[in-house]
Amino acid sequence: MMKNLLLGFMALLLVACGQNEGGKTAGPQFAAQAPVASREYVFAIHPLHNPVRLFEIYQPVIDHLNRNIPGTTFKLEASRNYEEFDKKLYTRQFDFALPNPYQTLNSLEHGYHVIAKMGDDYKFTGVILVRRDSGIQKLADLKGKKVSYPARTALAATLMPQYYLHTHGLDVNRDIENLYVGSQESSIMNVYLGQVAAGVTWPLPWEAFQKEHPEMARELELKWETEPMLNNGVVARDDVPAPLAERVAQLLDTLHTTAEGRAMLARMPLSRFELADDRRYRVIADFLRQFSQTVYPLEEAKK
């Protein structure tokens, strides 16, 4: 009996000693940690398509990233034209981006790094379209006429075809009038409407145009095509946490391994993304150097 009373008294004494005058427990106090706000990362796609079409194609990929990287939110951003995209990319307004190879190379000078790229390099060509009723049969027939391109900084749809014209005997600075019309679809539509004698794009927008506007597409024909080059890159800004950039690259690289991912890729259309780094784009620098020496200085392409 006395032993039990003694133990009870000691327990009460310990409780009393463990309280301060305000009745709070003595010792270190740990407040409940406030939840960390989810960081939003902007993922921008260069103007492969008009903004509405671009969201239809790429939003499922962004949703895939959001589902598989908890606590992080990705927001897809489309630009009205190449000029707007270039300005935002080179002023570091995007966390992640999918630029064309020329823009990818330039982005390295503004603190971006390549983490992945589109596969199917064989599809990265420039294609020159004409109307079937135009009477244009050879490149010389374009002399004195207008040719449309999406933008001065489009690699497959501007610089590669201009190099092709140059190496096949057409002076792009004097023999034709070059019109930069803002988007791939606009370049195609300029041909269809007869605003230009020829319009330049690359296979993916041309394939999409044929599926979405088959009647109009039947009035056009692919007349010339360049040799292929390295496809579009995926870049991350240098202040994006490395583990996050690696996770994004991994998720893109494995899209083709699931039925859901293959369905996303089919909308592009593309067979897969693949891992890449800055070194892969040295070949683009070599091409641009050759272009600048033989066609026109590429400083002009940035104006």
Buried (B, 14 or more C-beta within 10 A) or exposed (E): EEEEEEEEEEEEEEEEEEEEEEEEEEEEEEEEEEEEEEEEBBBBBBBBBBBEBBBEBBEBBBEBBBEEBEEBEBEBBBBEBBBEBBEBBBEBBBBBBBBBBBBBBBBBEEEBBBBBBBBBBEBBBBBBBBBEEBEBEEBEBBEEBBBBBBBBBBBBBBBBBBBBBBEEEBEBEEBBBBBBBBBBBBBBBBBBEEBBBBBBBBBBBBBBBBEEBEEBBEEBBEBBBBEBBBBBBBBBBEEBEEEBBBBBBEBBBEBBEEEEBBEBBEBBBBBBBBBBEBEBBEEBEEBBEEBBEEBBEBEEBEE
